[in-house]
Amino acid sequence: MSEITPDLFKPTPKAEKTKHIYTVSEITQDIKLILENTFGEVWVEGEVSNFKIYPSGHFYFTLKDKACVLSAAMFRYANKGIKFKIEDGLKLICFGRIEVYGPRGQYQLVVEKIEPKGIGAQQLAFEQLKNRLFKEGLFDPKHKKPLPLMPFRVGMVTSRAGAAVRDILEILKKGAPCVDVAIRPVRVQGEYSSQEIADALVDFNQFKQVDVIIISRGGGSIEDLWSFNEEIVARAIYNSKIPTISAVGHQINVTLSDLVADVFVETPSAAAKLIVDKKNALLAELDSYKYELNASIQDLLYRLKHNLVALKGMLKSPLDRLLEKQQLLDEIISGLHSHFQHNLSIAKEKFQALMQRLEALSPLAVLSRGYSLSALMPEGAIIKDAAKLKPGDLIKTILAKGAFLSAVQEVIKNERKTSI
């Protein structure tokens, strides 16, 4: 049993001051109010890392400098107008507000606007798109189609009211009036201009009635020419089955259209002069062919005339040619007759020699020299070995003249051969 001490009966001291215990949500909410009310909207500079695009279309990434990192989010409604590509390592200046994301207890920058540091967003978008199309091979010379020897039908994708169309038509009218021009009017700047330009290229390829397509507009600022830097236009030019000429702006304004097109010229006037030059080059080549053809014809006529004179001297009268052919026929007949007689004599000699050999080998010739043939009857088999006979066998003996029958009286098997 434990000992009871007097301290157990002392009165309870006065309760200490009550502590406030926060829930996680409460402390997070207070921090949220403090941060958001303190900073509000801010501009933040940093380098992008861990950039991700979620299926929702929202951007999530981290901004960092040498010492710290800051989480950032840019929702779809804010990022849909961005032209350039955000990627790790890119330095950005972001405008937005500091918020606390409660589920993770993490503060972040919710970005409303964004721009690259040190270079304009539009220029960065241009460089990124240019590099991507270059890697895909859209600028590769091996994909560029040669212009036709002479384009007699030219399609133009340009503004109907612009100076470019007037310059081209005037130059073609003076220098190449044989060329027909089909104009597909489009807007060459503004919100929907790039789509119209791309559609016009598709229309000409479906139309299939032009030999070359000129994409043109006059000069202007980089903003004015931006429609010709859009990906949709570059791909429409690349996919064109008809050769294309890009004549956009002046030499200081090189667009993606210039890089993708089969031929790039600095101005619309230069495009028209290119057509005129091809016409002049074709005419010059035709004149050269004409001169060579005339010279060849004259040379041929001279040689034919010379040959005709020579043949005329060699020609004989029809009667002389007939007599000559008759004489030739007589000679051929005589030669054939001699050849036939000669071959007949040779064949006769060969025949007589063969007959003599046959007669020498004939059994009758042997019989005529005193020999005879004996055959065992009734089979009629020639007797070559006396050992196969027996007394009483019937023998037929054939002589050179006639034959006789006899019967075997005795068989002598080992009789030596004697000469007769």
C-alpha positions in Angstrom: 0.0 0.0 0.0 1.5 3.4 -1.1 2.1 6.2 1.3 -0.3 9.2 1.3 1.6 12.6 1.4 0.1 15.9 2.7 0.7 17.5 -0.8 -2.3 15.7 -2.1 -4.6 17.8 0.1 -3.2 21.2 -1.1 -5.7 23.4 -3.0 -5.4 23.4 -6.9 -3.5 26.5 -8.1 -5.2 29.1 -10.3 -5.4 27.9 -14.0 -2.8 29.3 -16.3 -3.8 31.6 -19.3 -5.6 29.5 -22.0 -3.4 28.9 -25.3 -5.0 29.3 -28.8 -4.4 26.2 -30.8 -4.7 26.7 -34.6 -6.0 24.1 -37.0 -3.9 23.6 -40.2 -6.7 25.3 -42.2 -6.8 28.3 -39.8 -3.0 28.9 -39.9 -2.9 28.4 -43.7 -5.8 30.9 -44.1 -4.1 33.5 -41.9 -0.9 33.1 -43.8 -2.8 33.4 -47.1 -4.4 36.7 -45.9 -1.1 38.1 -44.8 0.8 37.2 -48.0 -1.9 38.2 -50.4 -2.7 41.5 -48.6 1.0 42.3 -48.2 2.2 41.7 -51.8 -0.8 41.9 -54.0 0.2 42.1 -57.7 4.0 41.9 -58.4 6.6 41.5 -61.2 9.0 38.6 -60.6 12.1 37.8 -62.6 13.5 34.3 -62.7 14.7 31.3 -64.7 12.2 28.6 -65.6 12.6 25.0 -64.4 10.3 22.0 -64.2 7.9 23.4 -66.8 4.8 21.3 -67.4 1.6 21.6 -69.4 -1.3 19.7 -67.9 -4.2 18.3 -70.0 -6.3 21.1 -68.6 -4.1 23.6 -70.5 -2.7 25.1 -67.3 1.1 25.8 -67.0 3.0 24.9 -63.9 6.6 25.7 -63.4 9.2 27.1 -61.0 11.0 30.4 -61.1 14.5 30.4 -59.6 17.6 32.5 -59.1 20.9 31.6 -57.5 19.5 31.3 -54.0 15.7 30.5 -54.0 12.8 29.1 -56.0 9.2 30.2 -56.4 6.4 28.0 -57.6 4.3 29.5 -60.3 1.1 28.7 -62.1 -0.4 30.2 -65.3 -4.0 29.1 -66.0 -5.3 28.5 -69.4 -7.3 31.7 -69.7 -4.1 33.7 -69.2 -1.7 31.6 -71.3 -3.7 31.0 -74.5 -2.4 34.2 -76.2 1.3 33.3 -75.7 3.1 33.0 -79.0 6.5 31.8 -77.9 7.4 28.5 -76.3 8.1 28.4 -72.6 10.8 25.9 -71.7 13.3 25.1 -69.0 16.2 27.5 -68.8 14.3 30.5 -70.3 14.6 33.7 -68.3 11.2 35.3 -67.8 9.6 38.4 -66.3 6.2 37.4 -64.8 3.4 39.6 -63.6 0.8 38.2 -61.2 -0.3 37.8 -57.6 1.0 35.8 -54.7 -1.5 33.2 -53.5 -1.4 30.3 -51.0 -2.4 27.0 -52.3 -4.2 25.5 -49.3 -4.1 21.7 -50.1 -0.3 21.8 -50.1 0.2 24.7 -47.7 2.4 26.3 -50.4 2.6 29.8 -51.7 2.9 30.4 -55.4 2.8 33.1 -58.0 -0.3 33.0 -60.2 0.9 34.5 -63.4 -1.3 36.8 -65.5 1.3 38.2 -68.0 4.6 36.8 -69.1 7.4 38.0 -71.3 11.0 36.8 -72.0 13.8 38.8 -70.5 16.1 40.6 -72.9 14.1 39.8 -76.1 10.6 40.6 -77.2 8.0 37.9 -77.0 7.2 38.2 -80.7 10.8 38.0 -81.7 11.3 35.0 -79.4 8.3 33.3 -80.9 9.7 33.9 -84.4 13.1 32.4 -83.5 11.6 29.4 -81.8 9.3 28.7 -84.8 12.1 29.3 -87.2 14.4 26.8 -85.4 11.6 24.2 -85.3 10.8 24.5 -89.0 14.5 24.3 -89.8 14.8 21.1 -87.9 11.8 19.7 -89.7 13.5 20.4 -93.1 11.1 23.1 -94.4 14.0 25.3 -95.5 16.0 22.5 -97.0 17.1 23.3 -100.6 16.4 19.7 -101.7 12.7 20.2 -101.2 12.5 23.3 -103.3 10.9 22.9 -106.7 12.3 24.5 -109.8 10.3 27.2 -111.6 8.9 26.1 -115.0 10.9 27.0 -118.1 8.2 29.6 -118.9 5.2 30.2 -116.6 2.4 31.4 -118.9 -0.2 31.4 -116.0 0.7 33.1 -112.8 -1.3 33.0 -109.6 -1.0 35.9 -107.1 -1.8 35.8 -103.4 -1.9 39.4 -102.3 -4.1 42.3 -101.4 -6.3 43.6 -104.2 -5.8 47.2 -103.2 -2.0 47.1 -102.4 0.8 48.6 -104.5 2.3 45.1 -104.9 -0.4 43.9 -107.3 -0.2 47.0 -109.4 3.6 46.8 -109.7 3.5 43.2 -110.8 0.7 43.7 -113.3 2.3 46.7 -114.9 5.7 45.0 -115.3 4.1 41.8 -116.7 2.0 43.9 -119.1 5.0 45.6 -120.6 7.6 42.8 -120.5 5.5 39.6 -120.8 2.0 40.3 -122.1 1.7 36.6 -123.0 1.3 35.8 -119.3 -2.1 35.3 -117.8 -2.5 36.4 -114.2 -5.1 35.0 -111.7 -5.4 37.0 -108.4 -6.6 35.5 -105.2 -7.2 38.6 -103.0 -6.4 38.2 -99.3 -5.7 40.4 -96.3 -1.9 40.7 -95.9 -2.0 41.9 -92.2 -4.3 41.7 -89.3 -5.9 39.0 -87.2 -7.2 36.6 -89.9 -4.7 37.4 -92.6 -2.5 34.4 -92.1 -5.4 32.0 -92.4 -6.6 33.7 -95.6 -3.1 33.5 -97.2 -2.9 29.8 -96.3 -6.4 29.2 -97.7 -5.4 31.0 -101.0 -2.5 28.7 -101.5 -4.7 25.6 -101.0 -7.2 27.0 -103.4 -4.6 27.5 -106.2 -3.3 24.0 -105.7 -6.9 22.6 -106.0 -7.5 24.9 -109.0 -4.4 23.5 -110.8 -4.6 26.1 -113.5 -1.4 28.2 -112.8 2.2 27.4 -113.3 3.6 29.4 -110.4 2.3 31.2 -107.4 3.6 34.6 -106.2 3.0 35.4 -102.5 3.5 39.2 -102.1 2.9 42.4 -100.3 4.8 45.7 -100.1 7.3 46.6 -97.4 6.4 47.5 -93.8 7.4 47.1 -90.3 8.0 43.7 -88.8 4.6 43.8 -87.2 3.0 44.6 -90.6 4.7 41.5 -92.1 4.0 39.2 -89.3 1.3 37.3 -91.1 4.1 35.8 -93.3 5.9 34.6 -90.2 3.0 32.4 -89.1 3.4 28.7 -89.1 0.2 28.1 -91.0 1.5 30.1 -93.9 4.9 28.5 -93.9 3.4 25.0 -94.0 0.9 26.0 -96.8 3.9 27.2 -98.9 5.9 24.0 -98.1 2.9 21.7 -99.0 2.2 23.5 -102.3 2.6 21.3 -105.3 2.9 24.4 -107.5 6.3 26.3 -107.4 6.1 29.4 -105.2 7.8 32.8 -105.3 7.9 34.8 -102.0 8.1 38.5 -102.6 7.3 40.0 -99.2 8.7 43.4 -98.1 12.2 44.5 -98.7 15.6 42.8 -98.3 15.9 43.8 -94.6 12.7 42.0 -93.8 13.3 38.2 -94.2 10.2 36.2 -93.3 9.5 32.5 -92.8 7.6 32.6 -96.1 10.9 33.8 -97.8 12.8 30.9 -96.3 10.2 28.2 -97.2 9.3 29.3 -100.7 10.9 27.7 -103.7 12.3 31.1 -104.8 12.8 34.2 -102.7 13.0 37.7 -104.2 13.2 41.0 -102.3 10.2 42.9 -103.7 7.0 42.2 -105.7 8.6 44.0 -108.7 11.5 41.6 -108.6 9.1 38.7 -108.8 7.5 40.2 -111.9 10.9 40.9 -113.5 11.9 37.2 -112.8 8.9 36.1 -115.0 9.9 38.6 -117.7 13.6 37.5 -117.6 12.5 33.9 -118.0 10.4 34.9 -121.0 13.3 36.8 -122.6 15.7 33.9 -121.9 13.2 31.5 -123.5 12.9 33.7 -126.6 16.7 34.0 -126.8 17.0 30.3 -126.6 14.3 29.8 -129.3 16.2 32.3 -131.6 19.3 30.2 -131.1 17.5 27.1 -131.9 15.9 28.8 -135.0 19.4 29.8 -136.2 20.8 26.3 -135.7 17.7 24.8 -137.4 18.0 27.0 -140.4 21.7 26.3 -140.8 21.0 22.5 -140.5 18.3 22.7 -143.1 20.5 24.6 -145.5 23.3 22.1 -145.0 20.9 19.2 -145.6 19.5 20.7 -148.8 23.0 21.2 -150.1 24.0 17.7 -149.4 20.8 16.3 -150.9 21.3 18.4 -154.1 24.9 17.1 -154.4 23.8 13.5 -153.9 21.0 13.9 -156.5 23.4 15.2 -159.1 25.8 12.3 -158.4 22.9 9.8 -158.6 21.7 11.3 -161.8 25.0 10.6 -163.4 25.0 7.0 -162.2 21.4 6.2 -163.4 20.9 3.9 -166.5 18.0 3.6 -168.9 15.3 1.1 -167.8 16.1 -1.2 -170.8 19.8 -1.3 -169.9 19.0 -2.1 -166.3 16.6 -4.9 -167.6 19.2 -6.4 -169.9 21.7 -6.3 -167.1 19.3 -8.1 -164.8 18.6 -10.7 -167.5 22.3 -11.4 -167.9 22.7 -11.7 -164.2 19.8 -14.2 -164.1 21.4 -16.3 -166.9 24.6 -16.4 -164.9 22.8 -17.5 -161.8 20.9 -20.2 -163.7 24.1 -21.5 -165.3 25.9 -21.5 -162.0 23.0 -23.4 -160.4 23.0 -26.0 -163.2 26.8 -26.6 -162.8 26.5 -26.8 -159.1 23.7 -29.3 -159.4 25.6 -31.5 -161.8 28.7 -31.5 -159.7 26.8 -32.4 -156.5 25.0 -35.2 -158.5 28.2 -36.7 -159.6 29.6 -36.7 -156.1 26.5 -38.3 -154.8 26.6 -41.0 -157.5 30.2 -41.9 -156.7 29.3 -42.2 -153.0 26.4 -44.4 -153.8 28.5 -46.8 -156.0 31.1 -47.0 -153.2 28.5 -47.9 -150.7 26.9 -50.5 -152.9 30.3 -52.2 -153.4 30.8 -52.3 -149.6 27.4 -53.8 -149.1 28.0 -56.5 -151.8 31.3 -57.4 -150.1 29.5 -57.8 -146.8 26.6 -59.7 -148.2 26.2 -63.5 -147.2 25.5 -64.3 -150.9 29.0 -63.0 -151.9 30.5 -65.4 -149.3 28.4 -68.3 -150.7 29.6 -67.5 -154.2 33.1 -68.2 -153.1 32.2 -71.9 -152.2 30.9 -71.5 -148.7 27.5 -72.6 -147.4 25.2 -71.9 -144.5 23.5 -74.6 -142.3 20.4 -74.1 -140.3 18.7 -76.4 -137.8 15.2 -77.2 -138.8 12.5 -76.5 -138.3 13.5 -73.4 -136.3 15.8 -72.2 -139.1 18.5 -71.0 -136.7 22.0 -70.7 -138.2 24.3 -73.4 -136.8 27.5 -72.0 -135.3 28.5 -74.7 -132.8 28.4 -78.5 -133.6 28.1 -79.2 -129.9 24.5 -78.1 -130.0 23.6 -80.9 -132.6 22.7 -84.5 -132.0 22.3 -87.4 -134.4 19.1 -87.4 -136.3 18.7 -83.5 -136.3 17.3 -82.2 -139.7 19.8 -79.8 -141.3 19.1 -77.3 -144.2 22.2 -76.4 -146.1 22.1 -73.2 -148.3 24.6 -73.0 -151.2 25.3 -70.2 -153.7 22.8 -71.8 -155.9 20.0 -73.8 -154.2 19.8 -75.7 -150.9 19.4 -79.3 -149.7 18.1 -81.1 -146.5 20.2 -83.8 -144.6 20.1 -85.6 -141.3 23.0 -85.6 -138.8 24.6 -89.0 -138.5 27.5 -88.1 -136.1 28.6 -85.0 -134.2 32.3 -84.2 -134.1 32.8 -81.6 -131.4 36.6 -81.0 -131.4 37.4 -81.0 -135.1 40.3 -78.6 -135.7 39.8 -75.9 -138.3 41.5 -76.6 -141.5 42.0 -74.3 -144.4 40.3 -75.1 -147.6 
